[in-house]
Amino acid sequence: MTPQPTVWPALRYDDAPAAVRFLVDVLGFEETLVVPGGAERAIAHAELRWPEGGGVMLGSTGGPADDVHDAMKPGTGAVYVVSDHVDAVHARVRAAGGRITLDPHDTDYGSHTFSLRDPEGNSWTLGTYRGA
């Protein structure tokens, strides 16, 4: 069983519903919770789980400021995701016309990795490196 995530990167999107679709349908996250936000923001809060462990939270821009997350600007985040399926994810991103910023390669510290930008510019790197 995959342990519950205890660290949650948080991102903001102008079009959070489209971001959820990209992260689920292309990268391979699993949609676990999406809370609608109403007229001012499409998604108040969403949680997506990575099937190999971990998760990410996101929400729409707009609405009443909470002085923490609403100060975040879309396209400024960076997330590293550990995966044993780097080439398969890369193939899905390429097939979907995703913006790959670094092609798959092997690093000197033992990772097989590639990088991309999501539709709003956040940077995502997927690699086999699990940390020291």
KOLDO-34528 format. One line per field, with one value per residue (C-alpha): residue in one letter; z, y, x. Coordinates in steps of 0.5 Angstrom, whole numbers. Layout:
BEGIN
type	[A;...];
up	[Z;...];
north	[Y;...];
east	[X;...];
END
This chain:
BEGIN
type	[M;T;P;Q;P;T;V;W;P;A;L;R;Y;D;D;A;P;A;A;V;R;F;L;V;D;V;L;G;F;E;E;T;L;V;V;P;G;G;A;E;R;A;I;A;H;A;E;L;R;W;P;E;G;G;G;V;M;L;G;S;T;G;G;P;A;D;D;V;H;D;A;M;K;P;G;T;G;A;V;Y;V;V;S;D;H;V;D;A;V;H;A;R;V;R;A;A;G;G;R;I;T;L;D;P;H;D;T;D;Y;G;S;H;T;F;S;L;R;D;P;E;G;N;S;W;T;L;G;T;Y;R;G;A];
up	[0;-2;4;5;3;8;4;-1;-7;-8;-14;-17;-24;-28;-31;-26;-29;-35;-30;-27;-34;-36;-29;-29;-37;-39;-33;-29;-23;-20;-18;-11;-9;-13;-9;-13;-12;-14;-19;-17;-18;-21;-16;-9;-7;-11;-9;-14;-12;-15;-16;-14;-8;-6;-8;-10;-9;-13;-14;-18;-18;-16;-10;-3;-1;4;4;3;-3;-7;-7;-11;-19;-24;-28;-22;-19;-20;-18;-18;-19;-17;-22;-25;-31;-34;-41;-41;-38;-43;-49;-46;-46;-53;-56;-52;-55;-48;-48;-46;-44;-43;-46;-43;-41;-35;-30;-27;-20;-23;-25;-31;-32;-37;-35;-38;-37;-36;-40;-35;-35;-28;-29;-28;-27;-27;-25;-22;-17;-10;-6;-2];
north	[0;7;11;18;24;28;34;37;42;47;51;56;56;61;55;50;45;44;44;38;34;35;33;27;25;26;26;20;23;21;26;25;31;37;42;47;54;58;64;67;61;55;50;52;46;40;34;29;23;20;13;12;16;23;28;35;41;46;51;57;64;69;70;72;73;68;71;65;61;67;71;65;66;61;59;60;53;47;40;34;27;20;15;8;10;16;14;12;19;22;19;21;28;28;25;30;36;38;43;38;43;37;31;24;23;20;24;23;22;16;19;17;24;29;36;39;46;45;49;55;54;51;46;39;34;27;22;16;19;18;22;21];
east	[0;3;3;-1;3;6;9;4;7;1;0;-5;-8;-12;-15;-15;-20;-16;-10;-13;-15;-7;-4;-9;-10;-3;2;-2;-4;-11;-16;-18;-21;-24;-28;-32;-30;-36;-37;-30;-26;-27;-24;-23;-18;-16;-12;-9;-5;1;0;7;7;6;1;0;-6;-8;-13;-16;-14;-19;-23;-22;-15;-12;-5;-2;-4;-7;-1;2;2;1;7;12;12;17;15;20;16;19;17;19;16;19;19;12;10;15;11;4;7;10;3;-1;3;6;12;18;24;29;29;30;37;41;44;51;47;44;37;33;29;26;23;16;12;5;0;1;8;10;16;15;21;20;26;28;32;29;34;40];
END
